[in-house]
Amino acid sequence: MKDLSQGMYDTMTSLQQKIDASGGVLNMLRASPMGHAVFPGIPAEFTNWRDEQRAWHEGVVLFEQSYHMTELHLRGADAKKFVTRFATNNLSDLHPLRAKQMVMVDEAGFMISDAILFCETDDFLRVVGPPTASNWLQYQAEKTDLAVEATRDENMIVPRERRDVFRFQLQGPNALSLVREVAEGPLPDIKFFYVGEFKIAGQTVRALRHGMAGQPGFEIYGPWEAQAAVRARVEEAGAAFGLRKAGAVTYPTAAQESGWMPRPFPAIFRGEDTRGFREWLSAKSFEGNASLGGSLVSDDLTDYLTEPYELGYGRLVHFEHDFYGRDALMKRKADTPRAKVTLEWNNDDVFRVLQQSLRIDGPRTKFLALPIPMYATFQYDAVQVDGRTIGSSQWLSYSSNAGALLSTALIDPAEAQIGREVTLMWGEPGSRRASVEAHEVTGIRAKIAPVPYFEKSIKKD
């Protein structure tokens, strides 16, 4: 294992060079000090995260998306043909004012990323989501023989004056009523995952109908210069509907109750089929700075990979078209995937860990920050029964609506009985990351609960 200074890392130009200099992918990721993702552009809390969370159950919440998500713009006569090569989805019905959740895998069928694909016109697509999706598609676009051009509308982790569009979501039981109130004229009948166009405060906007926290809602976007007028109108009218704006600490907790896995470990870190991508991607990219943490420690990189079936994306795998990774997914179709479940952590054990993490008279436990205890880009905590590891917990946050810490886990399907008690191992044994304090790993009891934790109502009117 090599011990490299940051100055030496700065001489690395590509992700592959950084991996090689680190002595391998796992060494690189386990040494990275990177913690949980930063959500720029907005305060940590507009009011307080407890009530901001409750808003998507009791009223309506505004999720700000203008600053943290990457957009890749694909333009050209072959734009749709190009994305079809990399999407597991059936995109034959993709047309203007239509959107899709796009799922991408590597040659072995493991997840690279997912993102939302907006069809603005026949020759203009927006890919909106994490940088892992845009990075992969931008690389493929630069070497394709198809008539497509990729341009980047980067997120605002590095601040700048403007982006192409502003974007926010309105979610909750009062979201539809609020949008009807602010829309000028009758609100178009927008089907689930379709896009409608209308005006707010005299400004033309578009809205995608979907849900983020398991509640009905709209993702509204429009020209950057139109946002001040649109926001003012929405906030003015929203007071009567219980509107709260979600801050940067609240936003990432919205996925927990719906069971969406926001950040699967990308398969680009392994395999010769993705080596060209790693040699193209910057060492200072999201992937190059990412960290791997938690109590599940393995020397086998594949133990951290996921595939579409176990993440609930089986319905988005369409074998009637050719796509990257199709043959591998076809072979795996008959396999029994790990079961995706919610873990409801035991409050007494959580309080014990919090108390022991602050002690000065003995060994400490790993601190539990609320509402997001995650302390790595990719967090994997071992889930055990009677000392046997049956799976891993990957995304976790406190839910004011559940009154408990929840995490999304992938476990052996034979062990996935609702209500069963398991033990989550909390901590990072032998951590080499300066951002992780000295501590002892401890067990936290948890109860297996459904995914989603609450019944979804996103398709209801």
Stockholm file with secondary structure:
# STOCKHOLM 1.0

chainA/1-461         MKDLSQGMYDTMTSLQQKIDASGGVLNMLRASPMGHAVFPGIPAEFTNWRDEQRAWHEGVVLFEQSYHMTELHLRGADAKKFVTRFATNNLSDLHPLRAKQMVMVDEAGFMISDAILFCETDDFLRVVGPPTASNWLQYQAEKTDLAVEATRDENMIVPRERRDVFRFQLQGPNALSLVREVAEGPLPDIKFFYVGEFKIAGQTVRALRHGMAGQPGFEIYGPWEAQAAVRARVEEAGAAFGLRKAGAVTYPTAAQESGWMPRPFPAIFRGEDTRGFREWLSAKSFEGNASLGGSLVSDDLTDYLTEPYELGYGRLVHFEHDFYGRDALMKRKADTPRAKVTLEWNNDDVFRVLQQSLRIDGPRTKFLALPIPMYATFQYDAVQVDGRTIGSSQWLSYSSNAGALLSTALIDPAEAQIGREVTLMWGEPGSRRASVEAHEVTGIRAKIAPVPYFEKSIKKD
#=GR chainA/1-461 SS CCCCCHHHHTTCCBHHHHHHHHTSHHHHHHHCCCCSCCCCSSCSCSSCHHHHHHHHHHSEEEEECTTTCEEEEEESTTHHHHHHTTCSSCCTTCCTTEEEEEEEECTTSCEEEEEEEEEEETTEEEEEECHHHHHHHHHHHHTCSSSCEEEEECCSSSCCSCCSEEEEEEESTTHHHHHHHHBSSSCCCCCTTBEEEEEETTEEEEEEECCSSSSCEEEEEEEGGGHHHHHHHHHHHHGGGTEEEECTTTGGGHHHHHTCCSCCCCGGGSSGGGHHHHHHSBTTSHHHHCCEESSCCCSCGGGGCCCTTTTTCGGGCCTTSCCTTHHHHHHHTTSCCCEEEEEEECHHHHHHHHHHHTCSSSCCBCCCCSSCCCCSSEECEEEEETTEEEEEEEEEEEETTTTEEEEEEEECGGGCCTTCEEEEEESCTTCCCTTSCCCBCEEEEEEEECSSSSCCCTTCC
#=GC SS_cons         CCCCCHHHHTTCCBHHHHHHHHTSHHHHHHHCCCCSCCCCSSCSCSSCHHHHHHHHHHSEEEEECTTTCEEEEEESTTHHHHHHTTCSSCCTTCCTTEEEEEEEECTTSCEEEEEEEEEEETTEEEEEECHHHHHHHHHHHHTCSSSCEEEEECCSSSCCSCCSEEEEEEESTTHHHHHHHHBSSSCCCCCTTBEEEEEETTEEEEEEECCSSSSCEEEEEEEGGGHHHHHHHHHHHHGGGTEEEECTTTGGGHHHHHTCCSCCCCGGGSSGGGHHHHHHSBTTSHHHHCCEESSCCCSCGGGGCCCTTTTTCGGGCCTTSCCTTHHHHHHHTTSCCCEEEEEEECHHHHHHHHHHHTCSSSCCBCCCCSSCCCCSSEECEEEEETTEEEEEEEEEEEETTTTEEEEEEEECGGGCCTTCEEEEEESCTTCCCTTSCCCBCEEEEEEEECSSSSCCCTTCC
//
